[in-house]
Structure formats: C-alpha cells, structure tokens
Amino acid sequence: MQPGVQVCMPAAAMLGVLCRGCLSRTQHQTSRSFNSWPRRMSRWNSQESLSTDTHQESPRVLITGEYGPESVILSDIKKPPSHVYASGPFVYADVLDYKRLRELIVNNRITWLVHYSALLSAVGEANVALARKINITGLHNVLDLALENCLRLFVPSTIGAFGPSSPRDPAPDLCVQRPRTIYGVSKVHGELMGEYLHHKYGLDFRCLRYPGVISVNTPLGGGTTDYAVQIFHDALSTGHHECYLRPDTRLPMMHISDCHRATIEFMQTPECQLSLRTYNIAAMSFTPQELAQEIRKHLPNLKVTYNPDSVRQTIADSWPVRFDDSNARRDWGWAPAFGLDEMVTDMLCSVRDKRTREGFPVS
C-alpha cells in the first residue's frame, strides 16, 4: 500500500460509535511534543471536557493508504483509476505530510483514524529505508494526530509480526514475536506503541493481526502471500501459474470480505469488552498445493509449477501456519464467513467478471 489517505463515511452498520472521552471542540492544540501529552490527556479524560452531542453523531473516518467506494473524500499520492474518481471527490495527500493530515482531520471533523499505509514484506526488504520512513514515521504521525484530536485509532498488524522463534501452530495473541523483516519489525513497533499510549494516556488504540488477505481488487504489492491472488488471474488467463513458494508452505489466509467485516465489528465493539488491544483473527490456512487442488475442481486443466524465491520462502518459513483467534471470538464475537471452498468459488467468479469488464481474455 502507498502512503496516501482517504476520508470516508462508513457503511450504515458503523453508525453511532464514537471515540470515547473526546475533548471539547474549542480546545486548541499546537504542540506535537510527547512532553505535552500528559497535560493534554488529563483534559481529554475529564468528563467536563466531553461534548454534549458526542454520542449522537456518527463516526467520520479517515483511512490512510487505501481507497474504496464508500467514500466522501478520496486521496492518495498517485493518480487513481477512473472508477475511484466516479465514487467521490479525490484529493492528494501523503501520510508523511503531518500538516496536511491534520488539516484533513480538523476540516472534516474526523473521529476514527484507520491507518493502512505501509510497504509490505518483500518490497520492504528491497527498500528498508523507505519502509522505515513510511511504516514507522507515518505511524508516528497518526499516533500524534490521534492523541491531539481524540480519535479512535485502528492500525492493522500482520502475520509478519511473528518470527521464527514464535509458536507456529497455532500462534497465540501473546507470545515471543521477534520478526526478521522491516515490515514485521515496524508492525510490532506499532502494536507496542499503541498499547503504551493506551495504558499511559488512554488512547483508544485497536489493532488486528491480519493473515494473508485475498481480494480481486487489491493490486499485488510485494507481499509474501500474493501468490494466493495471482493464481486466480493466471488460472483464468494462461492456465498456468508459477508459484514462488514451495507447494507445502502453509500460511493463514482470509477473504477480503471477512477482513473488512472483522475490522468494522472490532471498531464498533464497546471498549469495555476488549481484554486486549491487539488480536489475531483467523479464517483458513492452506498451502499452494491445496489451493491449486481446490481451483482444479472448477478448472481441471490448471497447471502449477514451483520455483521458490529465496527471499519470500525464507519469510514464509518464519511465519505461523495458523492463528489462534480464540480471544477475538470470545471478546467480540468474531467468526469468519469464508472457508477455502467459498473463497475459491467467489474469487474465480470475481476475477472472471473483472477480466471480462476490462476486456481481457478469459480461458
């Protein structure tokens, strides 16, 4: 994902939930210094500073690093596809531009901040300096802004936050992590910074560790689990997919619809129900070989060859093969809707429709 942002209004299901303990809208804040946070947060947590109409409003959401159809203002650092322009106003913004982000938050009365902007695992390893800048400096910007403006802050984490010394089958919410990629290191940094600011200042920080996310609309961005999307495009175009992982490489995965629903449900959950600030969420776990076998139930002639890439294979071998998401199921009722067979059926239909709309051949 790129370091751009969007401002959006959520779906109807998100209505009625706001950041707890918001400051009076008349409060003026100018300093970004950590030294000013205790004074600021003492006023933030005071019941006297609560706006009287806070809980009668619906949340206004700023999402960094992504755009979609349910938007009022869309933004990024690059020109978007034509369908994005059709879905709402578009503006340029960069997650590294603190002043611009502050303007968007203040001018649009943002109450929830969802920070997706990041360089993924394989791309990050190829450009560590840029990954550090986007994944860590950008994170610090949104943490500062969330504190300044009393925002409910969501920062996704990842399977990449675990390392070779972590429990792999399954990986629990709380364990040794020690990742070996800059992507994973930056995600652990985000988890710990968010929890620290929650416990010290009361920031409503929330984090989900996503497994590999499978979506027809997400451009491939250098992630280690990208093969699980590319294989559908290859199956419907050439009928041949060359996989960069070994056939027996098992990783946790999730359909994009489950990912979006989990995020919305988590953000809607009253804070008193949360026993953790960071949760695993799980849906399915499979190998490239198992995925290919499931696709062949629909496309029997699919050919898959394996040519492991040393960088991505090493990363995958350091990650868990399954997530333990029992805490998410207990605390806020998480349950996935898509298993492997449902995901494959939906992806084949969606990719076929997408290729047809765009004028590409479908086998």
One Martini backbone bead per residue (centre of mass of N, CA, C, O) as a GRO file, in nm:
protein
  363
    1MET     BB    1   0.100   0.033   0.014
    2GLN     BB    2   0.040   0.368   0.016
    3PRO     BB    3   0.099   0.706   0.154
    4GLY     BB    4  -0.210   0.752   0.157
    5VAL     BB    5  -0.546   0.904   0.165
    6GLN     BB    6  -0.879   0.887   0.317
    7VAL     BB    7  -1.212   1.012   0.330
    8CYS     BB    8  -1.484   0.851   0.510
    9MET     BB    9  -1.793   0.704   0.507
   10PRO     BB   10  -1.955   0.467   0.650
   11ALA     BB   11  -2.145   0.230   0.697
   12ALA     BB   12  -2.438   0.189   0.862
   13ALA     BB   13  -2.312  -0.010   1.082
   14MET     BB   14  -2.118   0.236   1.206
   15LEU     BB   15  -2.323   0.378   1.357
   16GLY     BB   16  -2.287   0.536   1.685
   17VAL     BB   17  -1.963   0.544   1.703
   18LEU     BB   18  -1.721   0.680   1.934
   19CYS     BB   19  -1.490   0.842   2.075
   20ARG     BB   20  -1.371   0.851   2.378
   21GLY     BB   21  -1.331   1.138   2.554
   22CYS     BB   22  -1.370   1.405   2.412
   23LEU     BB   23  -1.288   1.702   2.331
   24SER     BB   24  -1.342   2.002   2.304
   25ARG     BB   25  -1.373   2.186   2.010
   26THR     BB   26  -1.220   2.448   2.146
   27GLN     BB   27  -0.964   2.319   2.164
   28HIS     BB   28  -0.619   2.411   2.155
   29GLN     BB   29  -0.357   2.257   1.949
   30THR     BB   30   0.016   2.265   1.883
   31SER     BB   31   0.171   2.030   2.010
   32ARG     BB   32   0.391   1.728   1.950
   33SER     BB   33   0.490   1.674   2.219
   34PHE     BB   34   0.524   1.440   2.464
   35ASN     BB   35   0.521   1.647   2.707
   36SER     BB   36   0.205   1.733   2.647
   37TRP     BB   37   0.023   1.478   2.696
   38PRO     BB   38  -0.059   1.468   2.997
   39ARG     BB   39  -0.218   1.734   2.992
   40ARG     BB   40  -0.406   1.660   2.756
   41MET     BB   41  -0.522   1.386   2.876
   42SER     BB   42  -0.650   1.503   3.133
   43ARG     BB   43  -0.864   1.655   2.964
   44TRP     BB   44  -0.970   1.424   2.788
   45ASN     BB   45  -1.073   1.241   3.051
   46SER     BB   46  -1.264   1.456   3.118
   47GLN     BB   47  -1.600   1.504   3.161
   48GLU     BB   48  -1.597   1.822   3.115
   49SER     BB   49  -1.491   1.784   2.797
   50LEU     BB   50  -1.748   1.686   2.693
   51SER     BB   51  -1.953   1.659   2.442
   52THR     BB   52  -2.301   1.663   2.428
   53ASP     BB   53  -2.314   1.530   2.108
   54THR     BB   54  -2.128   1.282   2.062
   55HIS     BB   55  -2.344   1.020   2.071
   56GLN     BB   56  -2.519   1.145   1.809
   57GLU     BB   57  -2.298   1.073   1.622
   58SER     BB   58  -2.117   0.983   1.349
   59PRO     BB   59  -1.856   0.850   1.214
   60ARG     BB   60  -1.545   0.986   1.094
   61VAL     BB   61  -1.327   0.860   0.832
   62LEU     BB   62  -0.976   0.796   0.814
   63ILE     BB   63  -0.789   0.654   0.538
   64THR     BB   64  -0.486   0.503   0.491
   65GLY     BB   65  -0.371   0.357   0.185
   66GLU     BB   66  -0.679   0.378   0.067
   67TYR     BB   67  -0.958   0.289  -0.158
   68GLY     BB   68  -1.324   0.343  -0.203
   69PRO     BB   69  -1.680   0.361  -0.242
   70GLU     BB   70  -1.736   0.470   0.075
   71SER     BB   71  -1.699   0.792  -0.006
   72VAL     BB   72  -1.620   1.141   0.018
   73ILE     BB   73  -1.294   1.142   0.043
   74LEU     BB   74  -1.028   1.096  -0.176
   75SER     BB   75  -0.680   0.968  -0.134
   76ASP     BB   76  -0.339   1.014  -0.263
   77ILE     BB   77  -0.008   0.991  -0.438
   78LYS     BB   78  -0.183   0.891  -0.686
   79LYS     BB   79  -0.337   0.812  -0.962
   80PRO     BB   80  -0.643   0.699  -1.006
   81PRO     BB   81  -0.882   0.529  -1.104
   82SER     BB   82  -1.178   0.600  -1.254
   83HIS     BB   83  -1.370   0.470  -1.033
   84VAL     BB   84  -1.276   0.660  -0.806
   85TYR     BB   85  -1.379   0.926  -0.917
   86ALA     BB   86  -1.684   0.821  -0.926
   87SER     BB   87  -1.705   0.778  -0.592
   88GLY     BB   88  -1.554   1.064  -0.544
   89PRO     BB   89  -1.368   1.280  -0.411
   90PHE     BB   90  -1.028   1.392  -0.493
   91VAL     BB   91  -0.714   1.392  -0.308
   92TYR     BB   92  -0.407   1.493  -0.212
   93ALA     BB   93  -0.202   1.273   0.006
   94ASP     BB   94   0.039   1.232   0.282
   95VAL     BB   95   0.142   1.055   0.560
   96LEU     BB   96   0.412   1.244   0.589
   97ASP     BB   97   0.203   1.492   0.604
   98TYR     BB   98   0.110   1.634   0.883
   99LYS     BB   99  -0.040   1.895   0.810
  100ARG     BB  100  -0.244   1.767   0.611
  101LEU     BB  101  -0.372   1.566   0.806
  102ARG     BB  102  -0.475   1.775   1.003
  103GLU     BB  103  -0.662   1.919   0.808
  104LEU     BB  104  -0.845   1.677   0.746
  105ILE     BB  105  -0.939   1.627   1.036
  106VAL     BB  106  -1.053   1.909   1.103
  107ASN     BB  107  -1.231   1.976   0.843
  108ASN     BB  108  -1.384   1.667   0.875
  109ARG     BB  109  -1.434   1.567   1.167
  110ILE     BB  110  -1.264   1.340   1.276
  111THR     BB  111  -1.289   1.014   1.476
  112TRP     BB  112  -1.158   0.803   1.277
  113LEU     BB  113  -0.847   0.610   1.242
  114VAL     BB  114  -0.716   0.436   0.949
  115HIS     BB  115  -0.394   0.261   0.918
  116TYR     BB  116  -0.267   0.124   0.606
  117SER     BB  117   0.000   0.241   0.554
  118ALA     BB  118   0.242   0.039   0.361
  119LEU     BB  119   0.513  -0.170   0.332
  120LEU     BB  120   0.574  -0.471   0.241
  121SER     BB  121   0.776  -0.732   0.282
  122ALA     BB  122   0.942  -0.759   0.011
  123VAL     BB  123   0.965  -0.455  -0.050
  124GLY     BB  124   1.099  -0.372   0.218
  125GLU     BB  125   1.363  -0.540   0.173
  126ALA     BB  126   1.441  -0.362  -0.088
  127ASN     BB  127   1.349  -0.087   0.105
  128VAL     BB  128   1.419   0.003   0.411
  129ALA     BB  129   1.413   0.312   0.426
  130LEU     BB  130   1.125   0.347   0.318
  131ALA     BB  131   0.983   0.163   0.521
  132ARG     BB  132   1.062   0.324   0.771
  133LYS     BB  133   0.925   0.586   0.689
  134ILE     BB  134   0.633   0.480   0.646
  135ASN     BB  135   0.591   0.267   0.892
  136ILE     BB  136   0.697   0.476   1.123
  137THR     BB  137   0.660   0.776   1.066
  138GLY     BB  138   0.363   0.752   0.987
  139LEU     BB  139   0.270   0.636   1.256
  140HIS     BB  140   0.352   0.878   1.435
  141ASN     BB  141   0.158   1.074   1.306
  142VAL     BB  142  -0.110   0.924   1.386
  143LEU     BB  143  -0.063   0.918   1.687
  144ASP     BB  144  -0.053   1.221   1.732
  145LEU     BB  145  -0.334   1.283   1.606
  146ALA     BB  146  -0.502   1.106   1.794
  147LEU     BB  147  -0.426   1.263   2.051
  148GLU     BB  148  -0.505   1.555   1.966
  149ASN     BB  149  -0.821   1.444   1.853
  150CYS     BB  150  -0.959   1.200   1.979
  151LEU     BB  151  -0.908   0.914   1.838
  152ARG     BB  152  -0.996   0.630   1.688
  153LEU     BB  153  -0.743   0.375   1.649
  154PHE     BB  154  -0.642   0.191   1.354
  155VAL     BB  155  -0.387  -0.077   1.335
  156PRO     BB  156  -0.263  -0.297   1.138
  157SER     BB  157  -0.148  -0.610   1.136
  158THR     BB  158   0.048  -0.927   1.113
  159ILE     BB  159   0.201  -1.219   1.041
  160GLY     BB  160   0.487  -1.055   1.029
  161ALA     BB  161   0.509  -1.018   1.357
  162PHE     BB  162   0.642  -1.282   1.333
  163GLY     BB  163   0.879  -1.545   1.410
  164PRO     BB  164   1.087  -1.824   1.439
  165SER     BB  165   1.029  -1.816   1.773
  166SER     BB  166   0.743  -1.861   1.726
  167PRO     BB  167   0.456  -1.987   1.745
  168ARG     BB  168   0.295  -2.179   1.468
  169ASP     BB  169   0.077  -2.420   1.595
  170PRO     BB  170  -0.040  -2.189   1.714
  171ALA     BB  171  -0.065  -1.839   1.726
  172PRO     BB  172  -0.082  -1.629   1.970
  173ASP     BB  173  -0.130  -1.322   2.094
  174LEU     BB  174   0.082  -1.404   2.329
  175CYS     BB  175   0.430  -1.374   2.241
  176VAL     BB  176   0.692  -1.438   2.079
  177GLN     BB  177   0.830  -1.270   1.793
  178ARG     BB  178   1.083  -1.165   1.626
  179PRO     BB  179   1.118  -1.036   1.355
  180ARG     BB  180   1.296  -1.034   1.004
  181THR     BB  181   1.146  -0.771   0.913
  182ILE     BB  182   1.061  -0.447   0.862
  183TYR     BB  183   0.761  -0.496   0.862
  184GLY     BB  184   0.743  -0.652   1.130
  185VAL     BB  185   0.887  -0.449   1.311
  186SER     BB  186   0.683  -0.215   1.260
  187LYS     BB  187   0.436  -0.369   1.374
  188VAL     BB  188   0.536  -0.413   1.660
  189HIS     BB  189   0.580  -0.118   1.717
  190GLY     BB  190   0.278  -0.043   1.685
  191GLU     BB  191   0.162  -0.220   1.905
  192LEU     BB  192   0.333  -0.101   2.144
  193MET     BB  193   0.266   0.199   2.113
  194GLY     BB  194  -0.041   0.173   2.141
  195GLU     BB  195  -0.042   0.040   2.422
  196TYR     BB  196   0.113   0.258   2.569
  197LEU     BB  197  -0.089   0.495   2.506
  198HIS     BB  198  -0.325   0.363   2.641
  199HIS     BB  199  -0.206   0.323   2.934
  200LYS     BB  200  -0.100   0.626   2.974
  201TYR     BB  201  -0.350   0.808   2.801
  202GLY     BB  202  -0.615   0.648   2.665
  203LEU     BB  203  -0.592   0.545   2.394
  204ASP     BB  204  -0.800   0.422   2.127
  205PHE     BB  205  -0.648   0.137   2.056
  206ARG     BB  206  -0.647  -0.075   1.752
  207CYS     BB  207  -0.568  -0.430   1.667
  208LEU     BB  208  -0.507  -0.643   1.380
  209ARG     BB  209  -0.405  -0.962   1.277
  210TYR     BB  210  -0.345  -1.030   0.964
  211PRO     BB  211  -0.364  -1.227   0.726
  212GLY     BB  212  -0.382  -1.326   0.430
  213VAL     BB  213  -0.524  -1.124   0.171
  214ILE     BB  214  -0.809  -1.184  -0.047
  215SER     BB  215  -0.831  -0.992  -0.361
  216VAL     BB  216  -0.940  -0.863  -0.666
  217ASN     BB  217  -0.865  -0.533  -0.615
  218THR     BB  218  -0.576  -0.585  -0.517
  219PRO     BB  219  -0.280  -0.493  -0.570
  220LEU     BB  220   0.020  -0.615  -0.613
  221GLY     BB  221   0.273  -0.544  -0.329
  222GLY     BB  222   0.500  -0.765  -0.223
  223GLY     BB  223   0.379  -1.004  -0.092
  224THR     BB  224   0.400  -1.332   0.028
  225THR     BB  225   0.070  -1.393  -0.038
  226ASP     BB  226   0.013  -1.318  -0.351
  227TYR     BB  227  -0.031  -1.594  -0.491
  228ALA     BB  228  -0.343  -1.620  -0.390
  229VAL     BB  229  -0.417  -1.420  -0.634
  230GLN     BB  230  -0.257  -1.479  -0.899
  231ILE     BB  231  -0.371  -1.768  -0.959
  232PHE     BB  232  -0.648  -1.668  -1.070
  233HIS     BB  233  -0.547  -1.509  -1.312
  234ASP     BB  234  -0.389  -1.742  -1.442
  235ALA     BB  235  -0.622  -1.952  -1.465
  236LEU     BB  236  -0.796  -1.735  -1.662
  237SER     BB  237  -0.564  -1.706  -1.884
  238THR     BB  238  -0.319  -1.942  -1.917
  239GLY     BB  239  -0.331  -2.195  -1.699
  240HIS     BB  240  -0.059  -2.081  -1.550
  241HIS     BB  241   0.139  -2.124  -1.243
  242GLU     BB  242   0.408  -1.964  -1.076
  243CYS     BB  243   0.546  -2.047  -0.772
  244TYR     BB  244   0.743  -1.893  -0.495
  245LEU     BB  245   0.653  -2.146  -0.336
  246ARG     BB  246   0.618  -2.412  -0.178
  247PRO     BB  247   0.366  -2.652  -0.178
  248ASP     BB  248   0.392  -2.680   0.168
  249THR     BB  249   0.314  -2.377   0.236
  250ARG     BB  250   0.174  -2.274   0.529
  251LEU     BB  251  -0.098  -2.028   0.557
  252PRO     BB  252  -0.279  -1.773   0.663
  253MET     BB  253  -0.615  -1.676   0.557
  254MET     BB  254  -0.834  -1.418   0.386
  255HIS     BB  255  -1.110  -1.272   0.303
  256ILE     BB  256  -1.193  -0.948   0.244
  257SER     BB  257  -1.475  -0.953   0.374
  258ASP     BB  258  -1.378  -1.050   0.651
  259CYS     BB  259  -1.181  -0.821   0.701
  260HIS     BB  260  -1.383  -0.588   0.697
  261ARG     BB  261  -1.580  -0.697   0.911
  262ALA     BB  262  -1.381  -0.721   1.144
  263THR     BB  263  -1.309  -0.422   1.158
  264ILE     BB  264  -1.590  -0.308   1.212
  265GLU     BB  265  -1.663  -0.478   1.462
  266PHE     BB  266  -1.421  -0.385   1.630
  267MET     BB  267  -1.484  -0.075   1.619
  268GLN     BB  268  -1.778  -0.116   1.757
  269THR     BB  269  -1.668  -0.214   2.010
  270PRO     BB  270  -1.677  -0.186   2.322
  271GLU     BB  271  -1.414  -0.122   2.528
  272CYS     BB  272  -1.508  -0.308   2.775
  273GLN     BB  273  -1.468  -0.587   2.594
  274LEU     BB  274  -1.159  -0.544   2.591
  275SER     BB  275  -0.862  -0.735   2.676
  276LEU     BB  276  -0.729  -0.616   2.418
  277ARG     BB  277  -0.547  -0.439   2.152
  278THR     BB  278  -0.444  -0.718   2.020
  279TYR     BB  279  -0.556  -0.932   1.750
  280ASN     BB  280  -0.633  -1.223   1.625
  281ILE     BB  281  -0.731  -1.342   1.292
  282ALA     BB  282  -0.931  -1.608   1.144
  283ALA     BB  283  -1.014  -1.867   0.872
  284MET     BB  284  -0.760  -1.996   0.708
  285SER     BB  285  -0.542  -2.282   0.598
  286PHE     BB  286  -0.288  -2.308   0.334
  287THR     BB  287  -0.155  -2.436   0.046
  288PRO     BB  288  -0.071  -2.423  -0.278
  289GLN     BB  289  -0.168  -2.711  -0.335
  290GLU     BB  290  -0.455  -2.684  -0.211
  291LEU     BB  291  -0.547  -2.451  -0.388
  292ALA     BB  292  -0.514  -2.589  -0.663
  293GLN     BB  293  -0.712  -2.823  -0.606
  294GLU     BB  294  -0.962  -2.640  -0.571
  295ILE     BB  295  -0.951  -2.508  -0.854
  296ARG     BB  296  -0.974  -2.784  -1.019
  297LYS     BB  297  -1.283  -2.817  -0.966
  298HIS     BB  298  -1.319  -2.584  -1.200
  299LEU     BB  299  -1.006  -2.613  -1.332
  300PRO     BB  300  -0.854  -2.898  -1.440
  301ASN     BB  301  -0.604  -2.757  -1.628
  302LEU     BB  302  -0.435  -2.659  -1.415
  303LYS     BB  303  -0.101  -2.527  -1.392
  304VAL     BB  304   0.165  -2.595  -1.149
  305THR     BB  305   0.463  -2.437  -1.057
  306TYR     BB  306   0.789  -2.447  -0.879
  307ASN     BB  307   0.985  -2.136  -0.774
  308PRO     BB  308   1.155  -2.059  -0.524
  309ASP     BB  309   1.196  -1.776  -0.335
  310SER     BB  310   1.420  -1.696  -0.102
  311VAL     BB  311   1.289  -1.456   0.038
  312ARG     BB  312   0.990  -1.552   0.064
  313GLN     BB  313   1.045  -1.829   0.191
  314THR     BB  314   1.184  -1.728   0.446
  315ILE     BB  315   0.948  -1.568   0.547
  316ALA     BB  316   0.734  -1.796   0.556
  317ASP     BB  317   0.904  -1.985   0.753
  318SER     BB  318   0.864  -1.758   0.999
  319TRP     BB  319   0.566  -1.816   1.001
  320PRO     BB  320   0.269  -1.897   1.073
  321VAL     BB  321   0.015  -2.150   1.003
  322ARG     BB  322  -0.156  -2.041   1.254
  323PHE     BB  323  -0.427  -1.895   1.429
  324ASP     BB  324  -0.520  -1.773   1.747
  325ASP     BB  325  -0.874  -1.645   1.790
  326SER     BB  326  -1.024  -1.681   2.073
  327ASN     BB  327  -1.042  -1.388   2.183
  328ALA     BB  328  -1.215  -1.266   1.956
  329ARG     BB  329  -1.454  -1.462   1.990
  330ARG     BB  330  -1.512  -1.389   2.289
  331ASP     BB  331  -1.516  -1.064   2.303
  332TRP     BB  332  -1.656  -0.997   1.976
  333GLY     BB  333  -1.760  -1.246   1.785
  334TRP     BB  334  -1.573  -1.380   1.595
  335ALA     BB  335  -1.656  -1.491   1.245
  336PRO     BB  336  -1.619  -1.654   0.965
  337ALA     BB  337  -1.751  -1.704   0.620
  338PHE     BB  338  -1.478  -1.806   0.480
  339GLY     BB  339  -1.358  -2.065   0.316
  340LEU     BB  340  -1.194  -2.222   0.076
  341ASP     BB  341  -1.435  -2.284  -0.116
  342GLU     BB  342  -1.569  -2.002  -0.105
  343MET     BB  343  -1.327  -1.839  -0.200
  344VAL     BB  344  -1.282  -1.971  -0.477
  345THR     BB  345  -1.557  -1.919  -0.601
  346ASP     BB  346  -1.549  -1.609  -0.572
  347MET     BB  347  -1.280  -1.547  -0.720
  348LEU     BB  348  -1.348  -1.664  -0.997
  349CYS     BB  349  -1.591  -1.481  -1.046
  350SER     BB  350  -1.450  -1.203  -1.002
  351VAL     BB  351  -1.217  -1.231  -1.207
  352ARG     BB  352  -1.389  -1.285  -1.454
  353ASP     BB  353  -1.546  -1.019  -1.445
  354LYS     BB  354  -1.302  -0.827  -1.452
  355ARG     BB  355  -1.177  -0.922  -1.723
  356THR     BB  356  -1.426  -0.865  -1.894
  357ARG     BB  357  -1.455  -0.558  -1.837
  358GLU     BB  358  -1.137  -0.511  -1.937
  359GLY     BB  359  -1.089  -0.704  -2.204
  360PHE     BB  360  -0.994  -0.983  -2.113
  361PRO     BB  361  -0.913  -1.292  -2.141
  362VAL     BB  362  -1.097  -1.607  -2.091
  363SER     BB  363  -1.057  -1.958  -2.018
   0.00000   0.00000   0.00000
